[in-house]
Structure formats: C-alpha cells, structure tokens
Amino acid sequence: MTDHETDRNDTEGVDGAERAGFAPDAPGAPTADELRQAVDAVDDEVADARAAALRQSLDDYELDDDDLDIIDAATEDADAITYLPALPVLAVVGRPNVGKSALVNRIIGRREAVVEDTPGVTRDRVSYKAEWNGRWFTLVDTGGWEPDAKGIDLSVAQQAEIAIELADAVLFVVDANVGATSTDEHVVKLLRKSDRPVLLVANKVDDLVQEPNAAQLWSLGLGEPWPVSALHGRGVADLLDKALSVLPEVSKVAKDEVDGPRRVAILGRPNVGKSSLLNKAAGEERVVVNDLAGTTRDPIDEQIELGGRVWRFVDTAGIRKKVHLQQGADFYASLRTTAALEKAEVAVVVIDVTQPIGVQDVRVVDLVLESGRALVLAFNKWDELDDERRWKLEREIEQDLAHVSWAPRVNISAKTGRHLEKLVPALETALESWDTRIPTGKFNAFLTELVQEFPHPLRGGKQPRILFGTQAATRPPTFVLFTTGFLDPGYRRFITRRLREVYGFVGTPIVVNMRVREKRQRR
C-alpha cells in the first residue's frame, strides 16, 4: 500500500489531465454559491453523524497507524491550531568539489542536484525530501565554501553558519584522497562550536585500497570518519543509518513558536525595497540600505507597531553578492530566505513593479509555497508606474503568478509609505485563513455534495471513490482524503479551488494529501 501525496505546488492551476479533456468547470459542475448553500443547509449534527458513518466504513479497509493518528486528530476542537510535524533537516556541507551533490543524488535516489567536475556549480534547488528505512527527512545541499585569501574566516563563517542554522545534523564531506585542507580546518572550528551532531564523511573511498586515506581524517577531531563513495554508493547505507540515529523525529530548528506577535518575513530578490519597507513600517532607520555587499549579515528581527498591533518582522534584505562568491550567491540567498521562512508565519514577497517579473521573483514565491507559510504579495514602487507598464505588469501577473492568484495583493511605495496601511488587513486575512479549520462533518458534507454533482471520471473502467476526508492540520490547512484509487491531479485541483471558493482560504496555500487504501481480505 502506498500513500499518494500531492505537492503543495500541485494544488493549483491546470495540468495535462484537464487539457486532455477533464474539465471540472464544465456545465453540470456545481457553482461555488450552489455548493456553499448545499453545505450550509446540512445541520451540524447531521453532518457529524454522516461523517461518523463514513469513518466507520473505513474499518473495512487496510489502515496503518499513521491513518489512525490522522483520523483521531479529526475529533479535535474545530478551533484548535495544529502544525504538520516538521521533518528533521540534514545538511550536506563541505568545500568545493568534494562530491556533495553526488552524495545528495545518491541519497535521494535520483540525479537532481547539478554535478560538474568544477567547483562552485550553482544550483537552483537547495532542499530535497528524502527517505531511508521508512523515515522521511529534508536533505539540504549546500554550495562549496570558496576561500578568499583576504577574508577566509569571514566568508567561511558566514556560509557555515547559514548551513548549521538550518540543520538538525550535519554531514561534513571531505575528499579522503586529498586529505584535510586549511579550509576544512576552518570549518571544523565552526562545527565544534555548534550544538548540532556532525558526521565526518570521507568521500571518494572507492575501494579497500583507499580505506587508509579515510583513517587520516581522524586528525580533524570530529570523531570517526565514515568512508563512502558517493559515485558508487559504497558505505552510504551505513552512513544513513548513523545519520538517522542522531536526527530527531521532529525538526528542532523548524520548531514553531506559539503566542507572541505574529511573525512576518519580508522576502524578495535583491534591490526590490525590502529594507526600505521595514524602515518605513518602523518609522525609523532600523536597517542599513545601500548597494554594498553584505550590508545585513543575518536576518534582523524587529518588533514593530503597525495598524494598532505589534508584529515581529524578519528582514532578509542584506543578502548580497560577495565578488569572490558570485557563483553561489543565488544559492545562499535562497538558503537565507529558507531560514527566515522557518521563523515566520506569513511572508510578504516584495516585487519591484518597474522591472519585469523574473525567474527570481517566482522562485521566492515558490519557496514560500514549499514552506507552507501564508503569503502576501507587495507590489512596490507603484507610484512610479505609467499606463503602459501597468498593462504589461497585469499580463506578467496573469502569466507568472497565476498559481498564487489567491494571495492578497497590496500596491505600495516603501519609499514614501503610500498605501502601507493596506498591508495590515492583508496580513490579518492571510493569517486567519492559515489558521482556519473546517470541522470534519462539514468537510465530508462538502465532499459529498461535490462528488454527487461532479464525480471523478472513469479511469480504466474504474471510478476512484473518496471514502472519508479530514483536515489533518492547520498552518497551512492540510486535508487528507482516503480513497479507493488514485485521483487525477486535475480533480484534486478542482477540490482545492472549490475549497477556496466556499471557505475563502485567502492568502494561504492548501495541501491536499491522498491515501489510497484497499479493502481488507475476508478470511
């Protein structure tokens, strides 16, 4: 039995199934108003009784412990706030060209991280969901630490601290055939100061002849070196067994804080006005704003009163390119963005409307979706728009940001403070949606009405049925559907769109997971 889960980014938009003829918005499908009225007409007690009957019918199917935990959670208070457990994070770090990406590819079981025989190869994606012996974890692939003759301590420290900050445990990769270098020794000093478990990986040990090379790495003082060959897979299984033994069940670095001011991350590509926005919101010069590299080394947390309430803002504007680190600048920017998101509840993605929406803008938005945080889009420098650029901008939004059409849009000028007051209601709306829970009875009434009016199309002569549904978590709203077969991605997106139309969910991603279950075999 396999759990089929949709990706957070796979719950919106149109896919090939719809283009191939599956049209959930065709005549016959219930409108949002009709569906809302039908669900509202179902009495709460009746809805709960129906849901209980559907739950009872699940006993005829093969369920595992995780299924039962999810179902039990459905009985919680409708106003309760629950988080998805954060997967533990394992970072792969080391200087350039020691085989980090090859090791990442070996662990995740596919060639996804870029691998070249030159140091400093830039990668677009930085984290991957990996599984070993039934346990899932997040694997973070980091760029090589490029030493600089004048500032090696600073450059290595900045990059190492980012990697450590994001990790529950660290795989420190060293080329066993080269041995420990001065750069490796600088990194070791930083790793020793951290409170994270560190496993020393002696890579490129392809056979027994090279085993003694690994033994020489005891001199680094990080304990036993683990000899592996990322290229051939030798020793990787033992390394992963050890890594899982030191990783917590639930990530400690991604641990959510409760209560206190709501936490807001200000994100965006360089020079879009993030620091200017924070300064204007604070009413004073809290963050240095200039074009020099490394203006802000770490995200700056600020308590700011805005709209009659206190917020905690995290500014990431200081991510700039060091000249000697240009190859990996985008990579480290995304790492820092990820770190800010881990601490935030809602992200304000700042977009410069005087420039065309680019790949970097979309990438930042997608990072927010992957993190599951609430989202507000702030279109900055709005006062500088002319009619021609405004028309082009709307076309760009339709094309590049269609998958987040549910996110509140605020048109502002961070420099002058124009319309800054509109940011607060947008934040409040997104956070309220992020916290929303639909009672199990009402959710199953919603599914019943939806499926009756527009059932899933036949596939191979069979029609998959939704047996039972529940909201497993809030922050973000996460739904689990128990089904008799695999639901088309287009049909899952149809469910998601109808959820938005009936219940709002403005400003929050929605996760729809699916668990395909088979009937118990009668004996």
FIZA-574435 format. One record per atom (N, C-alpha, C): x, y, z. Coordinates in pm, whole numbers, plus 50000, padded with zeros to 5 digits. Example, Ala and Ser with C-alpha at 12.3 -4.5 7.8 and 13.67 -1.06 7.14 Angstrom:
2
513194943150780 512304955050780 513204967050780 512854977550708 513674989450714 512905000350787 
% end
This chain:
523
500854988050000 500005000050000 500885012350000 500555021449915 501375033449901 500555045749929 501125055150001 500475068150023 500795077149906 499785082349842 499975092049735 499715105749791 500695114649781 500525127949835 500775138349727 499955148749727 500175159649632 501165169249689 501965175049601 502895185449643 502105198249671 502645206949760 501965219649790 501775227749662 502735226849572 502635234649449 501735227849347 501245216049380 500465208349284 498985209049315 498555219349389 497155220249424 496445231749354 497145238749267 496525249849195 496785248249046 496045255748966 496375256548825 495755245548741 496265244248621 495735234748524 496825225148485 496495212448473 497515202648435 497085195448308 497925185848268 497685178748143 496375171248141 495945166248258 494685158748262 493515167548220 493535180348264 492455189248227 492535192748079 493755195048030 493905198347888 493495186647800 493605174447855 493285162647777 491775160047770 490995168247838 489555166547827 488845166147960 489555165448071 488925165748202 488665180148240 487405184248242 487065198248265 486105199348383 486625200648506 485755201148623 484885213448630 485145223548548 484305235348548 483305235248433 483135223348373 482195222148262 480765223148314 479765225148224 478365225648266 478015213048345 477305214948454 476975203448539 477705203848671 478905209848672 479635211148797 478955221948881 478845219849012 478165229649096 478955242649104 478235253849103 478905266549123 479265267849269 480135277549299 480555279449438 479365282949526 478475291449476 477305295449556 476385283549582 476155275549479 475295263749497 475905254049597 477205252149587 477875242949679 477835248249821 478085261249835 478085267449968 476695266150032 475645268649953 474285267550006 473945253250045 474405243649964 474125229749994 474815225250122 476055229450141 476795225750261 476195232550383 475845245350371 475275252750483 473925246950525 473215241050428 471895235450458 471975222750542 473145216750547 473305204450626 473515208250772 472615203450858 472715206251001 474015200551057 474615207551155 475895203151211 475795189051268 474725186051339 474585172751399 474445162051291 473685165351187 473535155951076 474875153751007 475625164750986 476935163650921 477865155051004 477855156951137 478725148951224 478335134151220 477025131451217 476565117551213 476965110751083 476835118250972 477245112450843 478745109750840 479525119250894 480975117350896 481345105450981 480645103451093 480925091951180 480635078851106 479565078751026 479235066750949 480305064050844 480765074650778 481825072950679 483105067950746 483385073450864 484575068950938 484455054250973 483265050051013 483055036051049 483305026850930 482925031550812 483085023250692 484565021050659 485455029750709 486885027950685 487435015450751 486725010150849 487184998050918 487264986150823 486574987150709 486614976350610 487874976950524 488704987250547 489884989250463 491164987750545 492244984850474 493554983350537 494074997050581 494164999250710 494655011850764 495915009450845 496865018850839 498065017650921 497975027351039 499015027451122 499005035751242 498905050651209 499585054851101 499515068851061 498085072751024 497395063750953 495995066450918 495165068751043 495335060151142 494535061151264 494865073951340 496135077951338 496515090551405 495825102351340 495785102351206 495135113251132 493645113651163 493025101851165 491585101251191 491275105751334 492105101551429 491895105751568 492005120851583 492905126851507 493085141351514 491835148651465 491025141751387 489815148051334 488805151051443 488935144951559 487985147251667 488375159251753 489485166051720 489935177351800 488995189251785 489145198551874 488375211051872 488525217851736 487395222251681 487425228751549 488245241451550 488425247451668 489205259751678 490675257151708 491005244451725 492395241251761 493335244051644 494555247951677 495575250651575 496615239551583 496855232851474 497845222051473 498815224251358 500035219651379 501075220851278 501385207051221 501775206851097 502385194651044 503725192651112 504045180451155 505355178451215 506455181951116 507425189751161 508505194251072 509505182951054 509795179450929 510765168850902 512145173150951 512915163851011 514275167351052 515125171150931 516085179950954 516885185550845 518325180750856 518825175050746 520205170350738 520925178450631 521955186050670 522685194550576 523955187550530 524235188350401 525465182950344 526385194650314 527495195750385 528375207350371 529805202950341 530605212350292 531995209450260 532515219350159 533825219350139 534415228650042 534085223949900 534395232049798 534015228549660 534655215449611 533875208449529 534375196949452 534795185049538 534145183149652 534425171149733 533375160349711 532345163449629 531335153349596 530035154849672 529715167049718 528485168949796 527245165749712 527175171249591 525985169249508 525855154649466 526985148149442 526935133849409 526355125949526 526725129749648 526205122949767 524715125649782 524305138149757 522885141549764 522085133149664 522575132249542 521885124249440 521795109649481 522855104649541 522855090749587 521805088649695 521675098049788 520745096649900 519295097749853 519015107349765 517625109149722 517245099449611 518235092549555 517945082049458 517645086749318 518005099349288 517815104349152 518815115449126 519115117748999 520095127948963 519375141348953 519365148849064 518655161549066 519595173149095 520505171549191 521485182149217 522485182349101 522875194149059 523795195548946 525175190848988 525785182448906 527115177348936 528035180348819 529115187648845 530135190148745 531495188548810 532505186748728 533855184748782 534565198048802 533815208448829 534395221548859 533755226548988 534535233549069 533975238349196 532995249849177 532075251249273 531185262849275 530055262549176 529585250549136 528465249849043 527205254849113 526495264149049 525305269949109 524125260449092 523355258849199 522165250349193 520935258649224 519845256149152 518605263449176 517895258249301 517855244949315 517135239249428 518115235949539 517685237849663 518605236049774 518175225249871 516925221449870 516485211349965 515655200749894 515715188649947 515035177249887 514405168849998 513275162949967 512635153750061 513215139850034 513775133750138 514445120850121 513875110650220 514055097950188 513535087250274 514565076250287 514685071050408 515575059650431 514965050850540 514785038050508 514225028450604 512915033250665 512065039050581 510755043150628 510695056550697 511825063350713 511825076550777 512085087450673 511295097950680 511465109250588 512245120350656 513035127350578 513785138650630 514065148350515 514445160450551 514805170550450 516315170950435 516765169650312 518195169850283 518535183350219 519465190750281 519845203850230 521225202850166 521265205950038 522515205549961 523105219549960 524295221250011 524895234650019 525995236349916 526235248649876 527305251649782 528665250449849 529695249549768 531045248449822 531515261349888 532285260049994 532805271750063 534055276549992 533925287349920 535015292449838 535915301349922 537145296949948 538015305050033 538505317649962 538735328150040 539255340649987 540525344050064 541565347349993 542865349550057 542795360050166 541965370250145 541915381350240 540875379250350 539835372050318 538765371150416 538235357150437 539105347250443 538645333450453 537815331150578 538215336950689 537475334650812 536035339650799 535885351750743 534555357550730 533695349750633 534255346850515 533435340250412 533035326250454 533965318750512 533645305150557 532645305650671 532835314850763 531955315850878 530525319050836 530385328850746 529035332650702 528295320850642 528985313650555 528315302750485 528075290750576 529045287750663 528875276550754 527735279150852 527645291450900 526595294650997 525215293350936 525075297050808 523785295350741 523405280650737 524355272150696 524075257850684 523735251750819 524495255450922 524265249851054 522935254651110 522625267351085 521385273251135 520165265551085 520265260150965 519125253350903 519065238450932 520035233051004 520155218551013 519945213251155 519415200951163 519385193551289 520655185351304 521245181651193 522515174351193 523245177651064 524555175551064 525395179750951 526245168150902 526255166150771 527235157250708 528345165950652 529525165050712 530665173050667 531505164450574 531475167850444 532105159550342 533525164450313 534475155150317 535875157950288 536355148050182 537195152550091 537795143749991 538895135750059 538675122850081 539625114750155 540965113750084 540945114349952 542185112749877 543055125349878 542425136949905 543165149449917 543605151650061 542755147450154 543065149450295 542515162650345 542755165350472 542245177550534 543025189750485 542285199850440 542895212250395 542685223150500 543315234650478 543145245650573 541695250450578 541005250050462 539595253750460 538775244150544 539045231150531 538355221150613 538555224150762 539775227750801 540065230250941 539335242650993 539165252850908 538385264550948 536935260650975 536395252150887 535015247950902 534845239551028 535815231051056 535755222551175 535625230951301 536345242151309 536255250851427 534835255851448 534165259251338 532795264051348 531835252851386 532045241051329 531165229751358 531285225651504 532475226651560 532655223051701 531885232251793 531735245051753 531025254551836 529505252551831 529035245951727 527585243951714 527125232951808 525825232751831 525265222151914 524645211251828 525025210951700 524455201151607 525365188851599 524785176851590 525605164851564 526265166051426 527545162151419 528295162951293 528875149151261 528595144451139 529205132051092 530245135550986 531465130851006 532555133550913 532525123050802 532275127550677 532135118550563 533415119050481 534105107750473 535325106650392 534915101450254 534725110550160 534205106750029 535345102449935 534925096049825 535815091349718 536705079849764 536215072149861 536875059749900 536195048649821 536715046049701 536025037249607 536315022449631 537395019349705 537715005249730 538555004049857 538884991649892 539624989150016 541014995450014 541584996849895 542935002549885 542955016949938 541855023949922 541795037949963 541315039850107 540965028950175 540485029950313 541445037350406 542765034950396 543685042150487 543615057350472 543225062150354 543095076650336 542035082550428 540975074750449 539905079350538 540395080150682 541215070350721 541695069950860 542505082350896 543165088350797 543965100350825 543115112150871 541805111650845 540935122950879 540555123251027 541005113251104 540825113851249 541465126651304 542455131651232 543195143451280 542325155951289 541165155951220 540275167451225 539565168751359 539565158051436 538975158751569 537455158351573 536845153151469 535375152151465 534905137751485 535785129351537 535415115451559 535685106851438 535025095451434 535285085351330 534875090151192 535785089651094 535395092750955 534575081250897 533555084550822 532725074350756 533145073450610 533885062850572 534345061650433 533195058050340 533005066150236 531945063350139 532455066449999 531725061249902 531905065149763 530545069649713 530355082849707 529065088049660 528805083749516 529885082349439 529745078749298 529215064449282 529725055249364 529365041049351 528375036449456 528135044449560 527195040649665 527815033049780 529095030749774 529775022949877 529725030050012 529215023350115 529215028750250 528105038750281 527295042350180 526265052650202 525155047550293 524805034750281 523735029150365 524115029950513 525335026250546 525785026950686 525785041350735 526195050550647 526205064750684 524795069550715 523825065650634 522435070050656 521865063950783 522215051350811 521765045250937 522245053451056 523495057651051 524055065651159 523405079451164 523195085551048 522585098951043 521195098851105 520395088651072 519045087951126 519055085551278 520115079451327 520185077051472 520425089951550 520965100151484 521225112851553 520195123651517 519405121251412 518365130851375 517155129351466 516555140351512 515335139351591 514155135151505 513095130051567 511905126251492 511245138351428 511225149551503 510665162151454 511745172651460 511885180551354 512945190451347 512875200251465 514035202851522 514125212851629 514365226751572 515045227551459 515325240851400 514075246851339 513155238451294 511925243551233 510775243751334 511115242751461 510105242251565 509325255351569 508005254251572 507165266051568 507025272251707 507105285451710 506825292651833 505325295151842 504815296151963 503395298351984 503225311152064 502175318552034 501845330952103 502855342052066 502655353652127 503525364952096 503105371451964 503815381951925 503495388951799 503575379451680 502695381351584 502745373251463 504025376551387 504615366351327 505955367551270 505865368751117 506485379351065 506385382850923 507785382950861 507975375250755 509235375550680 509055384450557 509995393550538 509985402050419 510975396150320 510465391350208 511285384050112 511245390749975 512195386849892 512225391849755 513655391849703 513785393049574 515125393449517 515815406549558 517145407449540 517855419449584 517335432349519 517385443149598 517085456749550 515645458949506 514695451849569 513285454449538 512655463449642 513395466549751 512865475849851 512465469449981 513065457850016 512675450950139 513085459050263 514315463550266 514765471350382 514035484750391 513755490850278 513005503350278 511615501250336 511005489950305 509685486850359 509745485550511 510765478350560 510895476650705 511145490050774 512005498150716 512295511250774 511055520150780 510285520150673 509095528650669 508045523550769 507925510250778 506975504650874 507385508051017 508695507851042 509205510551177 509215525451208 509195533651104 509205547951125 510575553451157 511605545351136 512975549851160 513935540951081 515205544951079 516225537651002 516715525751083 515975514551076 516375502651151 517385494251074 517315494750940 518145486150856 518955494750760 520235492150748 521075499650654 520645496250512 520425506650431 520005504550292 521075510250200 521805501750133 522715506050027 523055494049940 523885496049840 524175485549743 525455478049775 526065480749890 527295473849924 527015459249958 527985450749929 527815436549958 527805434250109 526925425150150 526925421050290 526445431550387 525545440450345 525055451050434 524445444950560 523585435150543 522995428150656 523485413850653 524205409750756 524755396350754 523705386050795 522915389250896 521895380050944 520525386550931 519465378450923 518135384250927 517955392551055 517305403851042 517135412851155 515695411851204 515505407751329 514175406951388 513825420351452 512665425751416 512245438651470 510805437751518 510555442451641 509195444051690 508685457551640 507605457351565 507105469651503 505595470651527 505155482651566 503725485051580 503195490351448 502225483351394 501655487051265 500165483651269 499325493251233 497895490751232 497315487751368 497915493351472 497365491651606 497765478751675 498655470951617 499125458751683 500615456951657 501225448551741 502665446451731 502945434151644 503915435751555 504345424851467 505835422651486 506295410751453 507735408351452 508165406051307 508935415551255 509385414851117 510785408951108 510975400251010 512295394750981 512705399950844 513795407650839 514255413450713 515415405350657 515345401950530 516415394350467 517075402450356 516995415550367 517455423950256 518955423550237 519695419450338 521145420550329 521825409650250 521075401050183 521715390650104 522275397049977 523565398349970 524195404549854 525325395549805 525785398049685 526855390049628 528225395149672 528995386549733 530415389349751 531075386749616 532025394849577 532625393449445 533205379349427 533875374549532 534525361449516 533545349949538 532265353049564 531285342449586 530115343549489 530315350249375 529205352849286 528565340049233 529375329549216 528815317449158 527685311649243 527825312449373 526825306349460 525925316349529 525915328949484 525165339349555 523675336249560 523085332349446 521665329349445 521355317749539 522265308249542 522075296649628 522015300849775 522975308949818 522995312949959 521865322549991 521425330349893 520265338749914 519035330249944 518875319349870 517715310749894 517845303450027 519075300350067 519265294250199 518815303850309 519235316350298 518865326250398 517355328550397 516765328650277 515315330050268 514625318550339 515135306450319 514555294850386 514655296250537 515785301250586 515955303050730 514945313050784 514715324050711 513735334050755 512335328150756 512015320050655 510685314050648 510435304550764 511485297450807 511315288150918 510875295351044 511275308051056 510945315751176 509635323551161 509075323751042 507925332351013 506625324451007 505515331951013 504195326150993 503615330650860 503935342850821 503445348250694 504605355250624 504645354050492 505705360250413 505125371350326 505785382750329 505465393650236 506525393250127 506145389450006 507075388949894 506985402349822 508105409749824 508155423049764 508595421749618 507835427949528 508125427449385 508235441749332 509305444549261 509535457749202 508745458649072 507695467049072 506825467448954 507445474948838 508545482148861 509185489248750 510025479848665 510255467548714 511025457548641 510115445848605 510375439148493 509565427348459 509675416648568 508575409848595 508605398748691 509525388048635 510525384148714 511535374948664 511525361548734 512455352948692 512565339548748 512835340048898 513655349748942 513965350749083 512735354049166 511865362749115 510625366049185 509775353549204 509615346049095 508785333849101 509415323649195 510735322949194 511425313349280 511175316349428 511205329149463 510955333049602 509515329249641 508555331949552 507165328349579 507035313149599 507725305549515 507645290949525 508275285949655 509325292749703 509905289149832 508885290849944 508075301349936 507025303450036 506005292050029 505615288249907 504665277249891 505215264349950 506485261549924 507105249349975 507165249550128 507315261350186 507415262450331 506045261250398 504965263250321 503625262450378 503205274750455 503955285850441 503595298050512 502515305750436 501795314450511 500825323350448 501575333250359 500875339150262 501545347150160 500775359950129 501515371150124 501005384050077 501975389249972 501455394149860 502295399849755 502255415049766 503435421149783 503535435649792 504215440949666 503455447949584 503985453549459 504515467649489 505835468549497 506495480849541 506765490349424 506965503249459 507225514049363 506025516449270 504825514149324 503605515449245 503425529749194 503945539549270 503785553449230 504645557049109 505535548049068 506395550748952 505855544448824 504675538248830 504115531348713 503475541148617 503655538748487 502855545748387 501845535748329 500955540448245 499875531948195 500385519948116 501425522248035 501955511347953 502555500348039 503345504248140 503965494248228 502895486948312 501845494348353 500785488148431 500095477148350 499865479748222 499225469648136 500125457248124 501435459548103 502365448348091 502455440548222 502425447748333 502525441348464 501355431748487 500155436048453 498995427348471 499125414648387 499665415848266 499875403848183 500915394648247 501965400548303 503005392648370 502455385348492 501605392348567 500995386048686 500115374348644 499335376248538 498465365448489 499285353348444 500445356048385 501255345148331 502135338448436 502835346548518 503855341148607 503375338548749 502295345248791 501835343748929 500405338348937 499965331848831 498615326248829 498425315748937 499495308648971 499385297849070 499225303149212 499385316349231 499135322249363 498115333649350 497125331649262 496095341949243 495285343949370 495355334549464 494625335449591 495335344349693 496555348649665 497305356749761 496845371349756 496655377849872 496295392049871 497375400449804 496945410449726 497875419449660 497765433349723 498915439149753 498965452749808 499905460949721 499405472049669 500225480949586 500755492149674 502065492749691 502655501949789 503835509649729 504285519349806 505575525849781 506325525649914 507315516949926 508075515850051 508825528750080 509195535849976 509985548049993 509145559350054 507915560950004 507065571950052 506065567450158 505865554350171 504875549350267 503475548650211 503315551050081 501995550950018 501315537250033 500075537550085 499235525650099 499845515050192 500795518850275 501395509150366 500365503850464 499355512150495 498325507950591 497515496050539 497515494050406 496765482750349 497465469350374 498715470050417 499465457750442 498885450050560 498415457350664 497935450750786 496695442150761 495625447250698 494475438450673 494825426550584 495765428350491 496185417150406 496875406450491 497735410750583 498415401250673 497405394150762 496455401650816 495465395650907 494595385550833 494195388850711 493375379550632 494135366750602 495405368050560 496205356250526 496415347350649 496695353450763 496945345650885 495665338950934 494535345950922 493255339950962 492955327550877 493205328550748 493005317050659 493965305750693 495205309450724 496245299750758 495865291650882 495115298050973 494705291651098 493355284451087 492675285550973 491305280550962 491235265350963 490255260251039 489975245951040 488505243651004 488265234250914 486895230450878 486525218050959 485425218351034 485015206351110 484865194351017 485185182551070 485175170450988 483815167850925 482735170251002 481395167850948 481115176650828 481435189550840 481195198850730 482085195950610 483325191650636 484225188650525 483715176650445 483205166550514 482665154950443 481355158350373 480575167450431 479365172150362 479755179350234 480815187450241 481335194350124 481755184250016 482505173950056 482965163949960 481795156349898 480815152949982 479655145349934 478885153249828 478615165949859 477885174349763 478675175949634 479975177749648 480835179949531 480855167549441 481045155949503 481165143549426 479825139549363 478715142349433 477405139049376 477145147049249 477525159749251 477295168249135 478305165949024 479545162649064 480585160748963 481535149649007 481155136948982 482005125749024 483295125048944 484255118149000 485525116148931 485295107948805 485905111648693 485715103848568 486285089748581 485745080948497 486235067148494 487665066848442 488465058148500 489835056148454 490075041148445 490265036148322 490475021748304 489285013548347 488075019148329 486875011848366 486515012748512 487345019248592 487065020448735 486935035148773 486165037448878 485975051048926 486445051949071 487555058849096 488015060349233 487005068149318 486795063549441 485835070049530 486575076249649 486035087149699 486545093049823 485745086949938 486415079450024 485765072650133 485505081750252 486465090350280 486405098650400 487455109550386 487165121150442 488135132050438 488205139050572 489355144350603 489505151950726 490595162350710 490525172950789 491605182750791 492585178450898 493765174550855 494765168950946 495515179751022 495595191750966 496375202351031 495945215850978 496265226151057 496205239951008 497645244550993 497825256950951 499165262950941 500155254550861 499945251450734 498825255350649 497675245350657 496475249050609 495365239450606 495755227250524 495695215850588 496155203250525 495035192950535 494605188050421 493485178650415 493985165050368 493385154650422 493725140950384 492455134250331 492545128550211 491435121350150 491775106450147 490925098150206 491075083650197 490255079250076 490915072649981 490265069649853 490465054949816 489665050449720 489795036749669 490725035949549 491145047349499 492045047649383 492685061249371 493615062349280 494375074749262 493495085349195 493405097049257 492635108049199 493505115949102 492935119348988 493675127348890 494145140448954 495345145148919 495795158148970 494785169248941 494175168748823 493185178948788 491985178648880 491565166748922 490415165649013 490785170649152 492005168049195 492445173249325 492505188449322 492935193949211 492965208549200 491555214249195 490645206849136 489235210749136 488715211549280 489025201649360 488615201649501 489205213749573 490485216449545 491155227749610 490505241049572 490205242649444 489575255149401 488215257149466 487445246249475 486135247249538 486265250049687 487275244649751 487535247849892 487755262849910 488525268649819 488785283049826 487505291049803 486715286649706 485505294149671 484455293549782 484405282349854 483395280749959 483875286150092 485155283650126 485635287150259 486635298750260 486995303850144 487915315150140 489355310850124 490015308550237 491435304850237 492265314950156 491955327650173 492695338250104 494055339850170 495105338550090 496435341150142 497155329250201 496595317350189 497285305650243 497345294450140 498465287450130 498475275350047 497595264750110 497075255850029 496275244550077 496975231750034 497115222550126 497725209650095 496635199050093 496545191549984 495595180449975 496385167549955 496435159550059 497115146650053 496105135650030 496585124749974 495695113749938 496265100549988 495405092550045 495815079250092 494925068850025 495505061549932 494775051049860 494785038449945 493605033349977 493515021650064 492685010749998 493074998150024 492394986649967 491544979850073 490494972950029 489634965950123 490364954350189 490004951850314 490594940450384 490174927550315 491074918050313 490764904950257 489984896750359 488784892450321 487954884350412 488494870150418 488604865250537 489104851350554 487994842150601 
% end
